[in-house]
Amino acid sequence: MADKWIPDDILALQPFKSSNITENPTTVQFNHRILGTSTLTLISVLWLISRKRILPPRAYTATVAFGIMAWIQYIKLKKKGKVAEVGWI
């Protein structure tokens, strides 16, 4: 997305119309990234809250597994020399 937080052509097709959300590839990719980042944030908060509560062992194990699965999907390591990139898979 051109190394920007908000791409220039996010509303390129028809500004302020609902069809832009589903038909513009840039807007769809931006929405996908925002949804993925917010989902990871919520799962991480769930894990942090579960650490402070008294839970049955199976519930705590499920919360930890859920958090690990979310982070594994979020982190993508590309080895370009010695540099690692982090992003949504």
MARBA-3410 file (N, C-alpha, C, O; in Angstrom, 1 decimal):
89
0.8,-1.2,0.0,0.0,0.0,0.0,0.9,1.2,0.0,0.5,2.2,0.7 ~ 1.9,1.2,-0.7,2.8,2.4,-1.0,3.5,2.9,0.3,3.8,4.1,0.4 ~ 3.7,2.0,1.3,4.4,2.4,2.5,3.7,3.6,3.2,4.5,4.5,3.7 ~ 2.4,3.7,3.2,1.7,4.8,3.9,0.7,4.2,4.8,0.2,3.0,4.6 ~ 0.3,4.9,5.8,-0.7,4.4,6.7,-2.1,4.4,6.0,-2.8,3.5,6.1
-2.4,5.5,5.3,-3.6,5.6,4.6,-3.3,5.9,3.1,-2.7,6.9,2.8 ~ -3.6,5.0,2.2,-3.2,5.1,0.8,-3.9,6.3,0.1,-5.0,6.7,0.5 ~ -3.3,6.8,-0.9,-3.8,8.0,-1.6,-5.1,7.6,-2.4,-6.0,8.4,-2.5 ~ -5.2,6.4,-2.9,-6.3,6.0,-3.8,-7.4,5.2,-3.0,-8.0,4.3,-3.6 ~ -7.5,5.5,-1.7,-8.4,4.7,-0.9,-9.9,4.9,-1.3,-10.7,4.0,-1.2
-10.2,6.1,-1.8,-11.5,6.5,-2.2,-11.5,6.8,-3.7,-12.2,7.7,-4.2 ~ -10.7,6.1,-4.5,-10.5,6.4,-5.9,-11.7,6.2,-6.8,-12.0,6.9,-7.7 ~ -12.5,5.1,-6.5,-13.6,4.8,-7.4,-14.8,5.8,-7.3,-15.0,6.5,-8.3 ~ -15.4,5.8,-6.2,-16.6,6.7,-6.0,-16.5,7.2,-4.6,-17.0,6.5,-3.7 ~ -16.0,8.3,-4.3,-15.9,8.8,-3.0,-17.3,8.9,-2.3,-18.3,9.3,-2.9
-17.3,8.4,-1.0,-18.4,8.5,-0.1,-19.6,7.7,-0.6,-20.8,8.0,-0.3 ~ -19.3,6.6,-1.4,-20.4,5.7,-1.7,-20.0,4.3,-1.2,-18.8,4.0,-1.1 ~ -21.0,3.4,-0.9,-20.7,2.1,-0.3,-20.0,1.2,-1.3,-19.4,0.2,-0.8 ~ -20.2,1.3,-2.6,-19.5,0.4,-3.5,-18.0,0.5,-3.5,-17.3,-0.4,-3.8 ~ -17.5,1.6,-3.0,-16.0,1.8,-2.9,-15.4,0.9,-1.9,-14.3,0.5,-2.0
-16.2,0.5,-0.9,-15.7,-0.3,0.2,-15.4,-1.8,-0.3,-14.5,-2.4,0.2 ~ -16.3,-2.2,-1.2,-16.2,-3.6,-1.7,-15.5,-3.8,-3.0,-15.1,-4.9,-3.4 ~ -15.5,-2.7,-3.8,-15.0,-2.9,-5.2,-13.6,-2.3,-5.4,-12.9,-2.6,-6.4 ~ -13.1,-1.4,-4.6,-11.8,-0.8,-4.7,-10.8,-1.7,-4.1,-10.9,-1.9,-2.8 ~ -9.8,-2.3,-4.8,-8.9,-3.2,-4.2,-8.0,-2.6,-3.1,-7.7,-3.2,-2.1
-7.7,-1.3,-3.2,-6.9,-0.7,-2.2,-7.7,-0.5,-0.9,-7.2,-0.8,0.2 ~ -9.0,-0.2,-1.0,-9.8,0.0,0.2,-10.1,-1.4,0.8,-10.1,-1.5,2.0 ~ -10.3,-2.4,0.0,-10.5,-3.7,0.6,-9.3,-4.2,1.3,-9.4,-4.8,2.4 ~ -8.1,-4.0,0.8,-6.8,-4.4,1.5,-6.6,-3.6,2.7,-6.2,-4.1,3.8 ~ -6.9,-2.3,2.7,-6.8,-1.4,3.9,-7.8,-1.9,5.0,-7.4,-2.0,6.2
-9.0,-2.2,4.6,-10.0,-2.7,5.6,-9.5,-4.1,6.2,-9.7,-4.3,7.4 ~ -8.9,-4.9,5.3,-8.5,-6.2,5.8,-7.3,-6.0,6.8,-7.3,-6.8,7.8 ~ -6.4,-5.1,6.6,-5.3,-4.9,7.5,-5.8,-4.3,8.8,-5.4,-4.7,9.9 ~ -6.8,-3.4,8.7,-7.3,-2.8,10.0,-8.1,-3.8,10.8,-7.9,-3.9,12.0 ~ -8.8,-4.7,10.1,-9.6,-5.8,10.8,-8.6,-6.7,11.5,-8.8,-7.2,12.6
-7.5,-7.1,10.7,-6.5,-8.0,11.3,-5.8,-7.4,12.5,-5.6,-8.1,13.5 ~ -5.4,-6.2,12.4,-4.7,-5.5,13.5,-5.6,-5.4,14.7,-5.2,-5.6,15.9 ~ -6.9,-5.0,14.5,-7.8,-4.8,15.6,-8.1,-6.2,16.3,-8.3,-6.3,17.5 ~ -8.2,-7.2,15.5,-8.5,-8.6,16.0,-7.3,-9.0,16.9,-7.5,-9.6,18.0 ~ -6.1,-8.8,16.4,-4.9,-9.2,17.2,-4.9,-8.4,18.5,-4.5,-8.9,19.5
-5.2,-7.1,18.4,-5.2,-6.3,19.6,-6.2,-6.8,20.7,-5.9,-7.0,21.8 ~ -7.4,-7.2,20.2,-8.4,-7.7,21.1,-8.0,-9.0,21.7,-8.3,-9.3,22.9 ~ -7.4,-9.9,20.9,-7.0,-11.2,21.4,-5.9,-11.0,22.4,-5.8,-11.7,23.4 ~ -5.0,-10.1,22.2,-3.9,-9.8,23.1,-4.4,-9.3,24.4,-3.9,-9.7,25.5 ~ -5.4,-8.4,24.4,-6.0,-7.9,25.6,-6.7,-9.0,26.3,-6.7,-9.1,27.6
-7.4,-9.9,25.6,-8.1,-11.0,26.2,-7.1,-11.9,27.0,-7.3,-12.3,28.1 ~ -5.9,-12.1,26.4,-4.9,-12.9,27.0,-4.3,-12.2,28.3,-4.1,-12.9,29.3 ~ -4.1,-10.9,28.2,-3.6,-10.2,29.4,-4.6,-10.2,30.5,-4.3,-10.3,31.7 ~ -5.9,-10.0,30.2,-7.0,-10.1,31.2,-7.0,-11.5,31.8,-7.2,-11.6,33.0 ~ -6.9,-12.5,31.0,-7.0,-13.9,31.5,-5.9,-14.2,32.5,-6.0,-15.1,33.3
-4.7,-13.6,32.3,-3.6,-13.8,33.2,-3.9,-13.3,34.6,-3.4,-13.8,35.6 ~ -4.7,-12.3,34.8,-5.0,-11.7,36.1,-6.2,-12.3,36.7,-6.5,-12.0,37.9 ~ -7.0,-13.2,36.1,-8.1,-13.9,36.6,-7.8,-15.3,37.0,-6.8,-15.9,36.5 ~ -8.6,-15.8,37.9,-8.4,-17.2,38.3,-9.3,-18.0,37.4,-10.6,-17.9,37.4 ~ -8.7,-18.8,36.6,-9.4,-19.6,35.6,-9.1,-21.1,35.7,-8.0,-21.4,36.3
-9.9,-22.0,35.3,-9.6,-23.4,35.2,-8.4,-23.6,34.3,-8.2,-22.8,33.3 ~ -7.6,-24.6,34.5,-6.4,-24.8,33.7,-6.7,-24.9,32.2,-6.0,-24.4,31.4 ~ -7.8,-25.6,31.9,-8.1,-25.7,30.4,-8.5,-24.4,29.8,-8.2,-24.2,28.6 ~ -9.2,-23.5,30.5,-9.5,-22.2,30.0,-8.3,-21.4,29.8,-8.2,-20.7,28.8 ~ -7.4,-21.4,30.7,-6.1,-20.7,30.6,-5.3,-21.2,29.4,-4.8,-20.4,28.6
-5.3,-22.5,29.2,-4.5,-23.1,28.1,-5.2,-22.7,26.8,-4.5,-22.4,25.8 ~ -6.5,-22.7,26.7,-7.2,-22.3,25.5,-6.9,-20.8,25.2,-6.7,-20.5,24.0 ~ -6.9,-20.0,26.2,-6.6,-18.6,26.0,-5.1,-18.4,25.4,-4.9,-17.6,24.5 ~ -4.2,-19.1,26.0,-2.8,-19.0,25.6,-2.7,-19.5,24.1,-2.0,-18.9,23.3 ~ -3.4,-20.6,23.8,-3.3,-21.2,22.4,-3.9,-20.2,21.4,-3.4,-20.1,20.3
-5.0,-19.6,21.8,-5.7,-18.6,21.0,-4.8,-17.4,20.7,-4.7,-17.0,19.5 ~ -4.1,-17.0,21.7,-3.1,-15.8,21.5,-2.0,-16.2,20.7,-1.5,-15.5,19.8 ~ -1.4,-17.4,20.9,-0.3,-17.9,20.1,-0.7,-18.0,18.6,0.1,-17.6,17.7 ~ -1.9,-18.6,18.3,-2.3,-18.7,17.0,-2.5,-17.4,16.3,-2.2,-17.2,15.1 ~ -3.0,-16.4,17.0,-3.2,-15.1,16.4,-1.9,-14.4,16.1,-1.7,-13.9,15.0
-0.9,-14.5,17.0,0.4,-13.9,16.7,1.2,-14.6,15.6,1.9,-14.0,14.9 ~ 1.0,-16.0,15.5,1.7,-16.7,14.4,1.1,-16.2,13.1,1.9,-16.1,12.1 ~ -0.2,-16.0,13.0,-0.8,-15.5,11.8,-0.3,-14.1,11.4,-0.2,-13.7,10.3 ~ -0.1,-13.3,12.5,0.3,-11.9,12.3,1.7,-11.7,11.9,2.1,-10.8,11.1 ~ 2.6,-12.5,12.5,4.0,-12.3,12.3,4.5,-13.1,11.0,4.2,-14.3,10.9
5.1,-12.4,10.2,5.6,-13.0,9.0,7.1,-12.6,8.8,7.3,-11.4,8.7 ~ 8.0,-13.5,8.9,9.4,-13.2,8.8,9.9,-13.4,7.4,9.8,-14.5,6.9 ~ 10.4,-12.4,6.9,11.1,-12.5,5.6,12.6,-12.2,5.8,12.9,-11.1,6.3 ~ 13.4,-13.1,5.4,14.8,-12.8,5.6,15.4,-12.2,4.4,15.6,-12.8,3.3 ~ 15.7,-10.9,4.5,16.4,-10.2,3.4,17.7,-9.8,4.0,17.8,-8.7,4.6
18.6,-10.6,3.8,19.9,-10.4,4.5,19.7,-10.8,6.0,19.5,-11.9,6.3 ~ 19.8,-9.8,6.9,19.6,-10.0,8.3,18.4,-9.2,8.8,18.2,-9.1,10.0 ~ 17.5,-8.8,7.9,16.4,-7.9,8.3,15.1,-8.8,8.3,14.9,-9.6,7.4 ~ 14.3,-8.7,9.3,13.0,-9.4,9.4,11.9,-8.4,9.3,11.9,-7.3,9.9 ~ 10.9,-8.7,8.4,9.7,-7.9,8.2,8.6,-8.4,9.0,8.4,-9.7,9.1
7.7,-7.6,9.6,6.6,-8.1,10.3,5.4,-7.5,9.6,5.3,-6.3,9.3 ~ 4.4,-8.4,9.4,3.1,-7.9,8.7,2.1,-9.0,8.7,2.4,-10.2,9.1 ~ 0.9,-8.7,8.2,-0.1,-9.7,8.1,0.1,-10.7,7.0,0.5,-10.2,5.9 ~ -0.1,-11.9,7.2,0.2,-13.0,6.2,-0.9,-13.0,5.2,-0.9,-13.8,4.3
END
